Structures are given as structure tokens and as C-alpha cells.
């Protein structure tokens, strides 16, 4: 597993630029209510899921990501609210990759 902590950009001039775009790869819980053999259950694998969004925090055993945000009415670019949030326990995270916007380079 290649887990790593991604730093927030505290020097960003726009508030949204403080929160890097990331892809979080994590293992999901899998359940099945149908009848199956014990061998079939032993061979079953956990699905790998991917969440894309802005990294809000990585603290106290969880990673928090948001996909949407609204700006305040002022023209300072401040974020008023966030939506489409996902909270993932760090114990199920396989890898976190920073997504680089090549158009900004």
C-alpha cells in the first residue's frame, strides 16, 4: 500500500486552491445475501473504489473530500458551503494521488 499525506496549499491566493484535487483509492465493504459455498466466499475480493474531489482534511483517522462548493456573495473568492462530501476511514485507503491541472502550468 502506498498511503501518503497530501499537504494543503496554505499559500494559495484563492481559497479553493488551498484544497488540492485528489483521487482516493479505497476498499469498500462487500456483502452478499445470496446462498454461496464457503469456498466461494473465501475467494471473494473487496471492490476498489475511487473518489475524486478536493481534499479538505486528513486527520484523526479519516480523510475528508468534497466535490462541490459555493462562493460567498462577496468578490473575495471565499467558499461559503461545500457539498458532495465523502468521509473515508484511513484504514481502508490504498492510495491517494494528487491530480495536477496541467492547464495551470
N, C-alpha and C positions, 0 to 999 in steps of 0.2 A: 504494500500500500504506500502511496505517495501522498500523504496528507501534508498540508503546509498552511501556515497562516499568511494571509494576504494583508498587507498594510493598507490602511485608508490614506488617501492623499490629503493630508491636513493643510497643505499649502495651496490648494485649488482656489481659484478666484470665484468660480461658480459653485454653488453648494452641491449640485448634482455630481460634479466632477470629483468630489470627495469620496464617492462611493463607486468603486471600480465594478465594471461588468465582469461577471464570473459565470463559469459553468461548474456546477457542483454535481459530481458523480456519487451516487449513494445507493445502498442496498435497501430494498423495500421488503416489508414483511409479506409473506405469501401464505394464504390459507386456501384450503380446498375442502368443501363439504361433501364431495362425492366419495364413493367407496373406491379404494385402491389397495393394492398389495403393499406390504411393508417394504419390499424391495423398491417398488415404485416411489414411495415416499422418501426412502433413503437416497435415491438418485436425484430427487428434485433439487433445483437450484433456486437461489434467491434472484429476483429480477434486479438488474441495474437500472436505476432511473437517473435522469439528468434534469437539473433545474437551472435555467438561465435567468439572470437578473442582476440587480445592483446589490453588492454586499453591504449590508447595514452593520452587522457586528459578528464577531466570532469570540464569544465569551461565555463563561460558566457552563461549558459543555454543550453549547448549541451554536449553530450558525444560522443567522437570520438574513434572508434575501427578500428584496421587494422588486416587483416588475413595473409598477405604475406609480406616478406621483403627480400631485397638483401643485402649481405655484401660487404663492400669495398674490394678492391684487397689487401690491407694491412692485416697483420695477427692479427690485434688488436681486431677483432670482432665487429667493428663499423658498424652500419646499414647505408647503402647508400641511399636506397629508400624503400618506403612501398607501398603496393598495396592492392586491395580488401578492400577499406576503406568504412566505414559506419558512417554517422553523424546522431545522433538521438537527437531530442529535448528532454530535460529532462522532459518536461511537459507530455510526453506520456509514460515515463518509469514506469513500475510497480515495477520492482525489478532488482538488479544487484547482481550476485553471483560470487565470485572468484572461479575459477576452480583450484584445488590443484592437482599437479602432484605427485601422491603417490610413483612413482619410484625414486624421488629425495630424499625421506626421508630415 
